[in-house]
Amino acid sequence: MAEGKLCNRKTVDTKEYLNALLADKSGKQYYKEMEELDVDTDKLQATLKASLKSRLRTWLEICAHCGMCADSCFLYLANNRDPKQVPSYKIQSTLGEIVKRKGKVDNKFMRMVMDTAWSKCTCCNRCASFCPFGIDMGIMFGYLRGLCFSQGFVPWELKIGTGMHRIFQAQMDVTSEDWVDTCEWMAEEYEDDWPDLAIPVDKENADIMYTLNAREPKHYPDDIAETAVLFHLAGENWTVPSEGWDQTNLAMFAGDWGACKIQVESVYKAMNRLKPKRMVGTECGHAHRSTVIEGPYWAGIKDGKTPVESIHYVEWVAEALRTGKLKIDPSKKIKEPVTYQDSCNYIRNGGLKNISREIMSYIAEDFREMTPNREHNFCCGGGGGFNGIGRYRAQRNAGLQIKRQQILDTGAKLVISPCHNCWDAIRDMEEIFKDGIRWSFLKPLLINMVEVPEHLKPEGEL
Amino acid sequence: MYEFLTGPAAIAAFGIFFIGLIVRVIIYIRGLHWQMDRVTYTVNVSYGIKGAIRSVIAWILPFGSVGWRSKPGITLLFFIFHFGLLFTPLFLQAHNFLLKERWGFSLWTISDPTADLLTIITLVAAVFLVLRRIALAEVRILTTAYDYILLGITVAPFLTGLLAFHQVWDYHFWLMVHIISGEIMLICIPFTKLSHVVLFFCSRIQLGMDFGIKRGGMKGKGFAW
C-alpha cells in the first residue's frame, strides 16, 4: 500500500523523521506525497468498529436536518452563508459518508475530508449549544481528525506538532535543559527590578506547580518573568517542573491520541513527582482543555480528574485579586473601553465565564461585553489549529471577520485575551484589517496595575 | 379487516413500537463508553444528573434555550407540530373509546372539534416544514428524500384520520388506510430517525452530563443552554 517518505500513516517518533519534515519547506513534498497516499480501508473499517460508539452513531443517525446549527457557525456566517458551511452538512458529508461507506473511501475523498476537518471547523463546539438534539459536531470533528490522522491525512504543521510532543514532550523543540536555562536567565534578567525574584525549579510540596506553553520559553520568555513577578508579589510558594512543564497539546488538534496521552502523562508525572497542592496553567485555552479537561481520559484516570487540582490562570488571578494577595492600584485601572475574548476551550467548554467577569470587575472601569458572549461567544477564528496551518491561511483570514465585527461593535480598542490562540488570531486580524485594535494577555496588564509592597521594591526606589 | 387491524395488528404494531424503543435505549446506553466519550458517567454522578436535567428542560420547553429563542419562527413551528403529533392521537375520543373497548382502560379525552382543529394545525405545520426545507438554502442542502418520506409517514395518519372523520368519499376506506398508516408509523419509529422520540432524551441527557461533569459543570451554575 503506497505511502510517502514524509506523508504516511506512521507517527513521528524519531528526530530524523521530524527533521526531514521540518526541512520540507511549507510541506511542499509532503502534500505532493499525500496525493499518492493510499487509504488503508481495512484499518479504517476496524477503527470505526472499535471506536465509533453509540453517542456518535446516534448523532449521525438522528440529525433531523433542520439547519438550526447553520447560524451558530462563524465560518458559515463569514462565508456569505455558504450552505456547504452548515455544520451538519460538513459532518454528514465527511464522517457520515465514511460511516455509510464502511470506510471504503479513496485518496481524493480523504483529502476533501482533511480540508473540511481542519479548514471548515475549529472544534469550538458552538453548534452543540444550538442543536435541539444536543449533537456536538465539534466532538465529531475531533473524532474525524483522529481518523484522518491514523490514515496520514493531516496538515503538515500538525504532523510536525505531534512529533514535537512525542519527542520533546513539548509543542516545540525545547529540551528540559533549554527550559531550565530560560528560567534562570529570566530570573537574572528581572532580579534588578524585583529583588529576590526567583523561578524555583523542581521544588517539592510547593503550593503551586506552574505549567505553560512552549512558545513562552521559545519566543516570549518575558511571559515567564511576568508570571514569576506576579507570583512573587502575591507571595506564592510556587515551582516549575524541569520535565512535564508544557501544558499544551497540538496532538489534540491533530487527532494523534497516542501523542495526547504521552503529553498529558508527562505533566501528570511532574505532579506526582513534585506533589504540589495544585497546578496553575498559563493563559492558554487549548492547554487547559487538553491537560485539565480531556487529558485525564487519555491517561485513563477513572474519576476524570488530574492527579492534583488544576486551574486556569484566570482562576488564579481572580482568587489573588479577591483575597487581596494582589491589590490593584485604583488609579491604574484600565480607563479606556475594554472587551474580553471568551476562549471556547475554557469558557464554553470549561465553565469559567463568571471568573473572567470577576477579574474584569477588579481591573476595568469600562468593560464592554461582546455580543454574543460567555458560552455562546464565537470562536476567535483561529482555534483548533487553524492559526498554524499555512495551507488554510486564506480560509482562516476569511473567518476572522466575525470576531472582528464583534470587537468593533463593542467600541473598545483593547481586547483582553488570556488564550494564546485567540491572542494570535486577534494579532493577525489587526495585521490584515488595521483597525487599531490592541490585544493583551492579563499578565503584562496586571504588572502595571498592581500595588507593589514596600519590601518588594528595588532599593533605589525606597 | 377492521377487527384484525385493531386487534392482532394493533397489538403487533404497539409491541414493535414499545419493545423497539426499549431496545434502542438499551443499545444506546450500552454503547456509551466513559473513556471514548470522555465523560465519567458513573463518577461525579450528582453533577451528571444536574447537567442532564438542565439540558433536557431547556430544550423541551418552547423558548427554554438560547437556541430556541434565537429562532422564534422555527421554534413555534416545531412545538406546534410536535404538540399536535403527541396530543391529538393520545386524547382523541375515538382512540380512547377503542382503548376502553379492547384493552379496558382509557385516558382523558378532548372534544372532537378540538381534535379536528389540532389535526388541521398539525398538517399545516407539516406543510410549513416542507416549505422551509425547500425555501431555505441551509436546510435544502441537508434535506434528502428520506426526510420527506418520514414526514409523510408521520402525517399520513393525521390526514387519513381527518378524511375519515369528515367522511370524505368513503368512510371505511379512509378508516382502514388511517389504521394501517398509524400502524406503519408506529412500526417505523424504532427503526428510523423517528426513534428520536426516545433518543432525543438519550442524546440530551448525554450532552448534559458531558457539560455537567466535565465541561464546566463543576465550576458554577452550569451551561446556560
Interface residues (C-beta under 8 A of the other chain):
Chain A: S51 K53 S54 R55 R57 T58 W59 E61 I62 C63 A64 H65 C66 G67 M68 A70 D71 S72 Y76 R81 P83 K84 V86 S88 Y89 Q92 A128 S129 F130 C131 P132 F133 G134 I135 D136 I293 E294 Y297 G300 K302 D303 G304 R348 N349 G350 G351 L352 K353 N354 I355 R374 E375 H376
Chain B: I27 Y28 I29 R30 G31 L32 H33 W34 Q35 M36 D37 R38 V39 T40 V43 N44 S55 W59 V66 G67 W68 S70 K71 I74 F78 R133 L136 A137 E138 V139 R140 I141 L142 T143 T144 D147 K193 S195 H196 L199 F200 C202 S203 R204 Q206 L207 G208 D210 I213 K214 R215 G216 G217 M218 K219 G220 G222 F223 A224 W225
